[in-house]
Amino acid sequence: MVSEGEEEGRDGGDAIGRRRMMYLLRVAVGGLAWFIFSAFSSIYIKRTINILPAVAKLTLLEFAIGAVMTWLYLLLLGREIRITPAIIRSFLPVSVAYALGHVLTNFSFGATSLAFAHTVKALEPFVAVLLQRVLGDTAGHSSLMYLSFIPISAGIGLASTGSMNFTWRGFFLAMSSNLCFGTRNVLSKKTSSSSGVDVIDCFLILSILGTLYTIPLWLLSEFLYGDWMNAEIQEMSAETASDFLISAVIGVVAHWIYNQASFNFLFLTSPITHSVANAARRLFLIVAALLYFSHSVSGQAGMGVALTLCGIMLYGYAVAGQQREHTLPHTIQRT
């Protein structure tokens, strides 16, 4: 005979087990969506730029669509949108770094292969840690984390000198975007804590400000290259024009979806888990770009990519092994 108390305990345990399974399923689905739509965004933005290098216009669309879709998303959730002039002022420094980093990333996609751009951007955590160390903030930085940057740096060096469509312009654009996003990470740590807004509100504010920042860049590009771009569009075949439009729409929409999935994943897990997953995402993007564009990779470049991937995995392991009291800052992850 099973007592009533034992039955209630068993039912309670089953309910907890079901909730845990649902939680793990949500984390798995959210993480998969983050990875897949991140790859879609990078690949289709690269496809669009390959057809016509309208980088300023694409970047403006990414920011504008991100702002509109996030606003609608919050309205559908019935959430209060917490944006005040004081909050916007507090976000001005970090928004400049965020917008500039985004613009430079898209320009780097047009200047070199997508796989090489993402290989260089694997140094973004190193740049962020270096900036934090310069500013005297070394909390949560283990020796293993610093050690992980050795294979990443060596791998990028090998990949750079082993082709993979290496160009100095693409390298410096990708590295400059790393510097901007590293600065954003450092600034966002203080901004998020002082303003009291969560990461989705942060993304909305940064998307709105990014839209405002890139309007002058778009107008300048139209003034300098508008006639040439219009001539290129008129000379496109119907098939090419259709490919350009479809690629642009998929790339821009996928950009918003992957950012939203990234924030949802962060809400479901923790900053540490998010950082580890983001390191794995970079690995996923490099491999996806190599496979999709069928890049011919020399033995030296292949060794460089392999070293970089090993460094990324070591970095993820280092972050995961940190003590929980050394909580990583809520940074707004991109590209």
N, C-alpha and C positions, 0 to 999 in steps of 0.2 A: 504493500500500500504506500502511495506517495502522498505525503501530507500537503495540505493547502499551501503552507508556506513554501515548501519545496517547488510546487508548481508555479507559484508566483515568481520565485527566484529564477526558475528556468525560463519563464516567459520574459522576465526582465532581461536576462542574459541574451535571449534570442533577439529582443528589440535592439539592444545595444550593438549586437553583432550586425544586424541589418543596417543600422545607422552608420556603422563603421564602413560596411561594404559600399553603401551609397556615397559616403564621403570619399573613399578611395576611388570610386568610379568617377565622381565629379572632378577630382584632382587629375586623374589619368586623361579624361576627355578634354579638360581644360588645357593641360599641358600639350596634348597632341594638337589641338587647334592652334595654340600659340606657335608651335614649331612649324606646322604645315602652312599657315597663313603668312608667317614670317618669310618662308621660302617663296611662296607665291608673290608676295610683295616685292622682294628683291629681284626675282627672275623677270617679272613682267615690267617692272620699272626699267630694268636693264634692256629688255626687248624694245620698250618704247624709245629709250634714249638711242639705241642702235639705229632705229628708223629715222628719228629726228631728235637732235639734242636740245629739246626745249626744256632744259633742266629747271629754269626759274618758274616756268608755268606749271610744271609737274609738282614742284615743291609747294607752290602756292595752293594748288588743288589738294594736296595731301593735308596741309594745315587746315584749309577751309572745310573740307569734307570731315576731317577729324573733329573740328569744333562743332559742326552742325549735328553730326551723328551722335556725339557724346552728349550734347544738350538734349536731343530727342530721347536718348537712352535713359538719362536721369529723369526726364519728365515721365516716361513710361513706368519707371520704377516708383514714381511718386515721391522722389527725393527732393528736398530743398536744395536749390543751387546757391551755394554760399560764395558769392563774388561781390566784394565791396571795393571801393577805391583804395582803401588801405591795403587790402590783400593784393590787389593788382600791383601797387607800388612795391610791395615786398618781393614780388616775383620778377620785377624788371631785370635785375642782374642775371638771374638764372635763366630767364627766358631768352636773353640775348645769346648766351652760350648754347642753349638748346637749339635755337633757330639756326644759328651759324653752323653748328655741328651737323644739323640735318641737311643744310644746303651743301656743305662740303662733302658729305657722304654721297649725295646724289651726283655731284660733279665727279667724284672718284669713280663711281660706277661707269661714267661715260669715258673716263680717261684710261682705264685698264680693264682687265678681265674681272668678272664678278668674284671668281674664286680668289684671285690675288687681293682684291680690295678687302674681302672678309678675312683673309689671312693676316693682312696688316692690322685690321681692326680688332684682331684677337689680342692686341697689345693694350686695348682700352682699359682693362682692369689695372695693368701695370702703371699706366699714366695717372689713373685716379689715385692709386696708392702712393705714387711718387709725389703728387701734389699734396696729398694729406700729410705725408711725412715732412715736406718742406714747410707746411703750416704748423707742424708740431703735433698733429693728430695721428698717433700710431696705435690707437686702440684696436684690438682685434687683428693685428697684422703679425702672423706667425712666421717663423723662419721658413717653414715649408711653402708658404705663400710666395715669399721672395724667391725661393729656389725654383718655383714653377715658372718664373719668368725667364730663366736661362734657356730652357728648350724652346720656349715661344720665340724669344729674340733670335736664337740661332736658327730656328726653322724659317723665320721670316727672311733672314739674311740669305739662306740657301735658296729659298724660293725666289727671292729677288734676282739673284745672279743666275738662276736656272730657267730663265724664260718665264712661262705662265703669263705672257703678254706684259712683261714688266715695263713700266715707264716711270721715270722720276716724277712726272707730273701726277700720275695716279698715286704713287707712293706718298708724296708730300700732302696731297689732298686728303688721303685716308688718315695719315698721321695727324694732320691738322684737325680733322674731325674728332680724333681720339682726344686731343688736347681740349677741344671744346666740350666734349661730353665728360671728360674727367673733371673739368672746371664745374660743369653742371652738377656732377655728383657731389662735389665738395660744398657748393653753394646750396644745393637742394636739401642737404642734411640740416642746415640752419634754417632755411626758409620754411620747410615743412613743419618743423617743430615749433617755430615761432608764430606761424600763421594759423595753425590749428585745422588745416584742411587735409582731406585724405588724398590718396594718389589719383583717384578718378577726377576729383576737382582740380588737382594739379594739372592733369593732362588737358582738361577743358581750358583752363587759364592759359597754359603754354600754347595750345593750338590757336586760341584767339589772338594772343600776342604774336605768335609766329606768322599768322595770316597778315597781320598789320605790318610786320617787319618785311615780309617778302613781296608785298605789293610794290614798293619802290624798285626792288630788284627786277621784278617782272616788267615794270614800265621801262626801266633802263634797257633790258634785253630786247624789248619790243622796239625801242628807239634805235638801238644799234643793229639788231639782226632781224627785225620784223619783216622787212622786204624780202630778205633772203629766205626766211622760213616760209613766208607765204608763197614764194616762187617754188620752193621744194614741195610744199603741200599740193600746189596746182599740178605739178609734174608727176605726182604719185599716181600709180595705177589704182583702180578701184579696190583691188585685192590688198595692196600695201596700205592704202588709207584705212580700210576696214581693220587690218591687223593692228595698225597704229592706235586706232580708237579703242578697240577691244582690249589691247594690252594696257593702255593707259587707265581704262576704267577698272580692270581687274587689279592692277597694281595699286591704285589709289584706295579702292575699297578694302583690299586685303591689308593694306597698311593700317587702316583704322581697326579692322577686326583683330589683327594680331596684337595691337596695343591694348585693346579691350580685354582680350584673352590673357595677356600678360598681367594686367592689373587684377583680373579675377583670380588668377593663379596665386598671386601674391596675397590676396585676401584669404584664400583657402589654406595657405601654408604659412610660411614665415619668410622674412627677408633672407635668412641663411639658405633655406631651400630654394628660394627664387634665384639667388645668385649662383648656386650650383647648377640649376636648370638652365640658366642663361649661358653659362659656360658651355654646357652640352649643346645648347641651341647654336652657338657659333660653329661648333664642330659639324652639326647637321647642315648648316648653311653652306659651309665650304664644300662638303661632299655633294650636296644637292646641285651646287653651281657647276662643279666639275662634271657631274653626270649629265646634267641638262644640256650644257653647251658643248659637251664632248671635246673638252680641251685636250690637246696633246701635251702631256706632261713629261719632261725629261726625267732621267733617274735622279738627278740632283734636286730638281724642283719637287719631285715626289717625296724624296727624303726630307726636304724642308717642310712640306705639308704634314708629313707623318710626325716630325719633331714638334711642330706647332700643335697638332692634335694631342700629342702626349702631354705637352705643357698645359693645354686647356684642361685635360682630365686631371692632371696633378693639381691644378689651381682649384678645380671643383672639389677634389678630395680635401685640400687644405682648408677651404671655406667650411666644408661639412664638419671637419674635425675641430673647429674652434669651439671654445667654451660658450655655452648659451648666454652667459652674462655679457659677452662681447658681441652684442647684437649689432648687425650691420645696419647702416642707414637705409631708409626707404628711398631708394633712388628710382628715377623714372627710366626704365630700360628702353633702347631704340636700336634699330638696324641690326 
